[in-house]
Amino acid sequence: MAAELEPPAYAVHLAGPFDLGRLAKLHRSCFDDPWTKTDLAHLLALPGGLGLIVRTEGLRRLGFETRRSIGFSLCRVARDESELLSLGVAPWARRLGIGTLLVRDSTRRCQMAGAQRMFLEVAVDNPEAHALYRQEGFEEVGRREGYYRRANGQRVTAVTMRADL
Ligand SMILES: CC(C)(COP(=O)(O)OP(=O)(O)OC[C@H]1O[C@@H](n2cnc3c(N)ncnc32)[C@H](O)[C@@H]1OP(=O)(O)O)[C@@H](O)C(=O)NCCC(=O)NCCS
C-alpha cells in the first residue's frame, strides 16, 4: 500500500507538561543557549505563565498519525503588563507566517488575560525578529548593553520593545 500523505496543516495549541520535550527540542533548534525541560517547566508554572506550541495537524503514513512541532512562544502576564519571554520557529518551517501567527495569538491571549501592553527583548543583531516585531506593532523603548552572552562568550546588546495591546 502506498504511503498516504496529506498536506501538513498546522494549528496553535496551549502547551502543557506533556509538551516539555517538544518545547526543549524546538528551543534548541532556535537558540545557541538552549533552555532545559526544567527551565521550561518553571516558566510554564509561573503565575501568569503561558506557552503556545504550533503542531502540524498530522501526516498520515502507513496508517500512523505523525505530528511535527514547528514553533512555540512563551509569555507571562502580570496584572496589566505581559512579556514575550521566548519565540521560535523550527528552521525548516520559517518564512511561512508561523512566527506572525504565534505573536498574534500570544498578544491576543495576554490581552484576554488583562494585559494592556506587551514587552520583549531581542538581540540587536537579529534583523529577522526585529522585522517581525515591528510588523506586529512593537517599537523600541530601550537597550540593555551586553545583556546576552553567546556560546563563544561574546556579549550582545538587547533591544527592549513594547506594543500596546
Ligand atoms: C524570528 C522568527 C521567529 C520568525 O519566524 P517566521 O515564522 O519565519 O516569521 P514569519 O514567516 O511570520 O515572518 C514575518 C515577518 O518577519 C520578517 N522576517 C522573518 N524572517 C525573515 C528573514 N529571514 N529575513 C528578513 N525578514 C524576515 C519579515 O518581515 C516577515 O514578513 P514577510 O514574510 O511578509 O516579509 C524565526 O526566524 C526564528 O525562530 N528565529 C530564531 C529564534 C529567534 O530569533 N526568535 C526571536 C528572539 S526574540
The ligand as an SDF file (V2000), in Angstrom:
LIG
                    3D

 48 50  0  0  0  0  0  0  0  0999 V2000
   12.2400   35.3280   14.1240 C   0  0  0  0  0  0  0  0  0  0  0  0
   11.4150   34.0930   13.7480 C   0  0  0  0  0  0  0  0  0  0  0  0
   10.5780   33.6680   14.9600 C   0  0  0  0  0  0  0  0  0  0  0  0
   10.4720   34.4460   12.5850 C   0  0  0  0  0  0  0  0  0  0  0  0
    9.5980   33.3530   12.3580 O   0  0  0  0  0  0  0  0  0  0  0  0
    8.9090   33.1090   10.9270 P   0  0  0  0  0  0  0  0  0  0  0  0
    7.8780   32.0700   11.0990 O   0  0  0  0  0  0  0  0  0  0  0  0
    9.9680   32.8540    9.9160 O   0  0  0  0  0  0  0  0  0  0  0  0
    8.2490   34.5330   10.6690 O   0  0  0  0  0  0  0  0  0  0  0  0
    7.1350   34.9020    9.5870 P   0  0  0  0  0  0  0  0  0  0  0  0
    7.1500   33.9290    8.4590 O   0  0  0  0  0  0  0  0  0  0  0  0
    5.8410   35.0910   10.2920 O   0  0  0  0  0  0  0  0  0  0  0  0
    7.6720   36.3050    9.0580 O   0  0  0  0  0  0  0  0  0  0  0  0
    7.0810   37.5150    9.4700 C   0  0  0  0  0  0  0  0  0  0  0  0
    7.9470   38.6800    9.0540 C   0  0  0  0  0  0  0  0  0  0  0  0
    9.1880   38.6480    9.7590 O   0  0  0  0  0  0  0  0  0  0  0  0
   10.2330   39.1500    8.8860 C   0  0  0  0  0  0  0  0  0  0  0  0
   11.1890   38.0740    8.6240 N   0  0  0  0  0  0  0  0  0  0  0  0
   11.1130   36.7850    9.0340 C   0  0  0  0  0  0  0  0  0  0  0  0
   12.2060   36.1080    8.6080 N   0  0  0  0  0  0  0  0  0  0  0  0
   12.9700   36.9800    7.9190 C   0  0  0  0  0  0  0  0  0  0  0  0
   14.2240   36.8810    7.2550 C   0  0  0  0  0  0  0  0  0  0  0  0
   14.9140   35.7190    7.2090 N   0  0  0  0  0  0  0  0  0  0  0  0
   14.7210   37.9860    6.6660 N   0  0  0  0  0  0  0  0  0  0  0  0
   14.0560   39.1510    6.7280 C   0  0  0  0  0  0  0  0  0  0  0  0
   12.8450   39.3250    7.3360 N   0  0  0  0  0  0  0  0  0  0  0  0
   12.3190   38.2440    7.9330 C   0  0  0  0  0  0  0  0  0  0  0  0
    9.5460   39.5750    7.6110 C   0  0  0  0  0  0  0  0  0  0  0  0
    9.1700   40.9340    7.7670 O   0  0  0  0  0  0  0  0  0  0  0  0
    8.3340   38.6720    7.5940 C   0  0  0  0  0  0  0  0  0  0  0  0
    7.2550   39.1740    6.8610 O   0  0  0  0  0  0  0  0  0  0  0  0
    7.1530   38.8210    5.2870 P   0  0  0  0  0  0  0  0  0  0  0  0
    7.3450   37.3340    5.1760 O   0  0  0  0  0  0  0  0  0  0  0  0
    5.7680   39.2970    4.9370 O   0  0  0  0  0  0  0  0  0  0  0  0
    8.2540   39.5810    4.6250 O   0  0  0  0  0  0  0  0  0  0  0  0
   12.3390   32.9170   13.2720 C   0  0  0  0  0  0  0  0  0  0  0  0
   13.2390   33.4180   12.3110 O   0  0  0  0  0  0  0  0  0  0  0  0
   13.1370   32.2640   14.4020 C   0  0  0  0  0  0  0  0  0  0  0  0
   12.6490   31.3440   15.0600 O   0  0  0  0  0  0  0  0  0  0  0  0
   14.3930   32.7320   14.6160 N   0  0  0  0  0  0  0  0  0  0  0  0
   15.2620   32.1350   15.6560 C   0  0  0  0  0  0  0  0  0  0  0  0
   14.7520   32.4300   17.0500 C   0  0  0  0  0  0  0  0  0  0  0  0
   14.5780   33.9190   17.2810 C   0  0  0  0  0  0  0  0  0  0  0  0
   15.3770   34.7500   16.8430 O   0  0  0  0  0  0  0  0  0  0  0  0
   13.4930   34.2600   17.9950 N   0  0  0  0  0  0  0  0  0  0  0  0
   13.1790   35.6330   18.3810 C   0  0  0  0  0  0  0  0  0  0  0  0
   14.0390   36.0160   19.5290 C   0  0  0  0  0  0  0  0  0  0  0  0
   13.3880   37.3710   20.4260 S   0  0  0  0  0  0  0  0  0  0  0  0
  1  2  1  0
  2  3  1  0
  2  4  1  0
  2 36  1  0
  4  5  1  0
  5  6  1  0
  6  7  2  0
  6  8  1  0
  6  9  1  0
  9 10  1  0
 10 11  2  0
 10 12  1  0
 10 13  1  0
 13 14  1  0
 14 15  1  0
 15 16  1  0
 15 30  1  0
 16 17  1  0
 17 18  1  0
 17 28  1  0
 18 19  1  0
 18 27  1  0
 19 20  2  0
 20 21  1  0
 21 22  1  0
 21 27  2  0
 22 23  1  0
 22 24  2  0
 24 25  1  0
 25 26  2  0
 26 27  1  0
 28 29  1  0
 28 30  1  0
 30 31  1  0
 31 32  1  0
 32 33  2  0
 32 34  1  0
 32 35  1  0
 36 37  1  0
 36 38  1  0
 38 39  2  0
 38 40  1  0
 40 41  1  0
 41 42  1  0
 42 43  1  0
 43 44  2  0
 43 45  1  0
 45 46  1  0
 46 47  1  0
 47 48  1  0
M  END
$$$$
